[in-house]
Amino acid sequence: MFYNRSLRTRNSFEAGMYQLGGHAHFLSPQDVYTPALPEDMVAYQTEAISDVSRVLSRYGDAIAIRIYGDAAKWVIGRGHKVVQEFAKHATIPVLNMEDDMYHPFQALADAQAMRAAIPKLQGKKLVVSYAYSGGLKPLAVPQSEIMIGTQMGMDVVLAHPPGFDLEDVVVQAAKANADKYGGGFKVVNDMKEAFEGADVVYPKAWSPKSYFPPHSSALDKAGATTYQDKFKDWICTQERMDLTNKGKYTHCGPADRGQEVTDEVIDNMNYSLYFEQAEDRLHVQKAVMAMVMGGRVGKKRK
């Protein structure tokens, strides 16, 4: 169920299902009665997620959902609430293909790509940094990256300009992970400082949350765009890569070339893991689908 368009996510899930011997049904909310939360119901235009989830549970062996941004009305957490509502009523597994809080499959793919390049990640420095984009983007990727990095025992540094803080619940979880798994976590407001000595860098755009509900009384997309335009110098360049410890460049894709990163960096196959990350989406998703769906064939649905 794709509320948002996709290249990597849709193709990797569909290809993965085919390779596992299954089949994926692509559903666009615009082409059906849009599955909606109770507060968003409109007669003859929407259908309750509680009903859609139970119907789809009769047709398949898992439901996968992608929703954020405009599809979630830019209310931070609303997209995640939609995924949770599906999971609440489904009798089959529900997979989060990215919402406005988390992108778990991207984090798994990134962990796999990093581990292939640096077999022992424990104690290595991972920088999750803001990078400028002319478009508005959700918090999902940076939040999932600081979570997976600290779960892998890495020394995670979150770098962003003032006003680009992540959700408190995620930051606190990253701190708890660092304590539990023996890594580190800190926040800095300087990209150059963060890059110094890094083993892996993840420069990625996200939007300043104070312009979006529930952190503001009203949605202000124009204000958010104007504010983030002040930080066009937050870009991953070769000069900044030279500050790292022969570090690896990573990004979930699609990267905004010339804004988030220069071509010189993203196309340098000596240290760019950009395309390895895209490929690993296929592999980790196949693994998860095999784990949660593999034993369901022929089972009676309750």
Secondary structure, DSSP 8 states (H G I E B T S, - for coil): -BSS--SHHHHHHHHHHHHTT-------GGGSSEEE-GGG--TTTEEEHHHHHHHHHHH-S-EEEB--GGGGTT-TTHHHHHHHHHHHH-SS-EEES--SS--HHHHHHHHHHHHHHSS--TT-EEEEEE---SS---SHHHHHHHHHHHHTT-EEEEE--TT----HHHHHHHHHHHHHHT-EEEEES-HHHHHTT-SEEEEE----GGGSTTSSSS--HHHHHHHHGGGTT--B-HHHHTTSSS-EE---S---BTTTB-HHHHT-TTTB-HHHHHHHHHHHHHHHHHHHHTT-TT----
